[in-house]
Amino acid sequence: RLIRRQRQMCIRDRTLPVVLSVGEVQRLLDSVSNLKHKTILSLIYGCGLRISELIHLKCADIDKDRMLVRIEQARGNKDRYVVISENLLALIKKYYRAYRPTNYLFEGRHSSEPYSTSSIQSFFRKAKSRAGITRKATVHTLRHSFATHLLDQGIDIRYIQELLGHKNLATTQIYTHISTFNLNKVKSPAGLLQLD
């Protein structure tokens, strides 16, 4: 069993996650007209949430005064806080006024149950198609994009680790292979040539 797990880790280590650019995320969100759907995808990207964390958010988990979202009993049974931007908080307030959720922030058919993950995956695929994004992106790609865009801004990787709720820093370090923060400092030697 240990050998099989090590093999899986090696395979996973060689596969870099798909990341959308900020422009692609904007196009994706612009293609969503349904307020509930737009708020869901914006929260997943804006807070770097797993889909399971998003659907279990309660109304009380949004701390408007401190601009934080509380994630309870995430993977590894750890609670954590993630930051929320002013424009995202404004969108959540608009959604809240329109839908008036009572228990879960995003309720399913009954207020006692959370929204379905398959519905989120379905409207994500439709939005991706409308936005003209052809890469193999999934809802989880928004979480990868969140982490990579923070790294691109020069945010310390240990802080990103906390925001994502990763137990190991090694898990978060995968994003260093995708981030353009250091890549943009590298100049291709082709730039030294006369190519016209």
C-alpha positions in Angstrom: 0.0 0.0 0.0 2.9 2.4 0.8 4.5 1.8 -2.5 1.3 2.4 -4.4 0.8 5.7 -2.4 4.4 6.8 -3.2 3.7 6.1 -6.9 0.5 8.2 -6.8 2.4 11.0 -5.2 5.1 10.9 -7.9 2.5 11.0 -10.7 0.7 13.8 -8.9 4.0 15.7 -8.5 4.6 15.6 -12.3 1.2 17.0 -13.2 0.8 20.7 -12.9 -2.7 22.0 -12.3 -4.5 24.1 -15.0 -4.6 27.8 -14.0 -6.8 30.4 -15.7 -5.4 34.0 -16.2 -7.1 36.9 -14.4 -8.6 37.8 -17.8 -10.1 34.4 -18.3 -11.6 34.4 -14.7 -13.2 37.8 -15.5 -14.6 36.4 -18.8 -16.0 33.4 -17.0 -17.7 35.5 -14.4 -19.0 38.0 -17.0 -20.6 35.1 -18.8 -22.8 34.2 -15.8 -26.1 36.1 -15.6 -27.6 34.2 -12.7 -26.8 36.0 -9.4 -26.6 32.9 -7.3 -24.2 31.2 -9.8 -22.0 34.2 -10.1 -21.7 34.6 -6.3 -20.8 30.9 -6.0 -18.0 31.0 -8.6 -16.8 34.4 -7.3 -16.5 33.1 -3.8 -14.7 29.9 -4.9 -12.2 32.0 -6.8 -12.0 35.0 -4.4 -11.4 32.9 -1.3 -9.7 29.8 -2.8 -12.4 27.5 -1.6 -12.9 23.8 -2.3 -16.4 23.1 -3.6 -17.2 21.1 -0.5 -16.2 24.1 1.7 -18.4 26.4 -0.4 -21.6 24.4 -0.1 -21.2 24.0 3.6 -20.8 27.7 4.3 -23.4 29.1 6.7 -24.8 32.6 6.6 -23.0 33.3 10.0 -19.6 32.4 8.4 -19.4 35.7 6.6 -17.8 38.2 9.0 -18.7 41.5 7.3 -17.0 43.7 9.8 -13.6 41.9 9.7 -13.9 41.1 6.0 -13.4 37.4 6.6 -15.0 34.1 5.8 -14.9 31.3 8.4 -14.3 27.8 7.0 -15.4 25.2 9.5 -14.1 21.7 9.7 -12.4 21.8 6.3 -10.2 19.0 5.1 -8.1 17.7 8.1 -10.9 18.9 10.5 -9.3 22.3 10.7 -11.1 25.6 10.9 -9.6 28.6 9.1 -10.3 32.1 8.0 -9.9 33.5 4.5 -9.9 37.2 3.5 -12.7 38.7 1.4 -12.5 41.7 -0.9 -14.9 44.6 -0.7 -16.4 44.0 -4.2 -17.0 40.3 -3.3 -18.7 41.3 0.0 -20.9 43.7 -2.0 -21.9 40.8 -4.3 -22.6 38.5 -1.4 -24.9 41.2 0.2 -26.7 41.6 -3.1 -27.2 37.9 -3.4 -28.4 37.7 0.3 -31.0 40.4 -0.3 -32.3 38.6 -3.4 -32.4 35.0 -2.0 -32.7 35.4 1.8 -31.0 32.2 2.8 -31.7 31.1 6.4 -29.2 28.3 7.2 -26.7 27.5 4.4 -25.5 30.5 2.5 -26.3 28.6 -0.7 -29.3 26.4 0.0 -30.5 23.4 -1.9 -34.1 22.6 -2.7 -34.8 22.7 1.0 -33.2 25.2 3.4 -31.9 22.4 5.6 -29.7 21.0 2.8 -26.7 22.5 1.0 -26.6 23.3 -2.7 -25.5 20.4 -4.9 -22.0 20.1 -6.2 -23.2 18.6 -9.5 -25.2 21.8 -10.2 -22.2 23.9 -9.6 -20.1 21.7 -11.9 -22.8 21.9 -14.5 -23.2 25.7 -14.6 -19.4 26.1 -14.4 -19.0 24.0 -17.6 -21.7 26.2 -19.4 -20.0 29.4 -18.2 -16.6 28.1 -19.4 -18.0 27.4 -22.8 -19.7 30.8 -23.1 -16.5 32.4 -22.1 -14.6 30.6 -24.9 -12.2 28.8 -22.5 -11.1 25.6 -24.2 -8.6 24.3 -21.6 -9.5 21.4 -19.3 -10.6 23.7 -16.4 -12.9 22.5 -13.6 -14.5 24.3 -10.7 -11.3 23.4 -8.7 -9.3 25.3 -11.3 -10.6 28.5 -9.7 -8.9 27.5 -6.4 -5.6 26.8 -8.3 -6.0 30.2 -10.0 -6.6 31.9 -6.6 -3.3 30.5 -5.2 -1.3 31.2 -8.3 -2.6 34.8 -8.7 -1.6 35.5 -5.1 1.9 34.1 -5.7 2.1 36.2 -8.9 1.4 39.3 -6.6 4.4 38.3 -4.5 2.3 37.1 -1.5 4.4 34.9 0.9 3.8 31.2 0.2 3.3 30.4 3.9 0.4 32.8 4.0 -1.1 31.2 0.9 -0.6 27.8 2.6 -2.8 29.1 5.6 -5.4 30.5 3.3 -5.7 27.2 1.4 -5.7 25.2 4.6 -2.8 23.0 3.4 -1.2 21.0 6.2 2.1 20.7 4.3 4.0 23.6 2.7 5.1 21.1 0.0 1.4 20.9 -1.2 1.3 24.7 -1.7 4.8 24.8 -3.4 3.3 23.3 -6.6 2.1 26.8 -7.4 5.7 28.0 -7.6 6.0 26.0 -10.8 3.1 27.9 -12.4 3.4 31.4 -11.0 4.8 34.1 -13.3 6.3 36.1 -10.4 9.8 34.6 -10.9 9.3 33.5 -14.5 8.8 37.2 -15.6 12.3 38.0 -14.3 13.8 35.4 -16.7 14.6 36.8 -20.1 14.6 34.3 -23.0 18.0 34.3 -24.9 16.1 34.7 -28.1 15.6 38.3 -27.1 19.3 38.8 -27.7 19.0 37.8 -31.4 18.0 39.8 -34.4 15.0 37.9 -35.7 13.4 40.2 -38.3 
